[in-house]
Amino acid sequence: MSEIQACPKCKSEFTYQDQDLMICSQCFHEWDPKEETTVVSDTSIKVLDSNGNELIDGDSVIIIKDLPVKGAPKPIKAGTKVKNIHLSEGDHNISCKIDGFGSMALKSEFVRKA
């Protein structure tokens, strides 16, 4: 097996080889390490928090209001700190993992930068 390469799309070091391709376990980008890759980065995604501060991948945010969760007996409380967010396209533009709830998708209008 060749040396592990960082993902050219999200720069994550958590990649693995599957036959002739490398796969990123964070963003699921696949690429051939033998080919010269020129991947357009996702810097075109501009996400603002509730105060108008720009968010980037890996930021920490704080939830500003109680958020009900379908299927959960209790809401996510205001003031909960969420670390290492990932930005995505769409209505719920923040993907994250919240302690006690697991993987979630949040709207940026309900968080502020920590």
LINNOR-V91611 format. One line per field, one symbol per residue. ss: DSSP state (A for helix, B for strand, O for the rest). psi: psi as a letter, one per 20 degrees, with the letter a starting at -180 (. if undefined). burial: # if it has 24 or more other ideal C-beta (glycine too) atoms within 12 Angstrom, else .. A space follows every 10 residues. Layout:
ss->???
psi->???
burial->???
This chain:
ss->OOOOOOOOOO OOOOBBBBOO BBBBOOOOOB BOOOOOOOOO OAAAOOBBOO OOOBBOOOOO BBBOOOBOOO OOOOOBOOOO BBOOOBBOOO OOOBBBBBOO OBBBBBOAAA BBBO
psi->prqpqqpigi jqimrrpodi qqppigikpq qoihqppnpp rkiioopqah ijppqrpirq rppiqpoqpp iqiqrpqqip ppqmqpqrqa gnjpprpppi hbpqpqpiij rqp.
burial->....#.#### .#..#..... .###..#.#. #.#....... ......#.#. ....###.#. ####..#... .....#...# .#..####.. ..####.#.. #..#####.# ###.
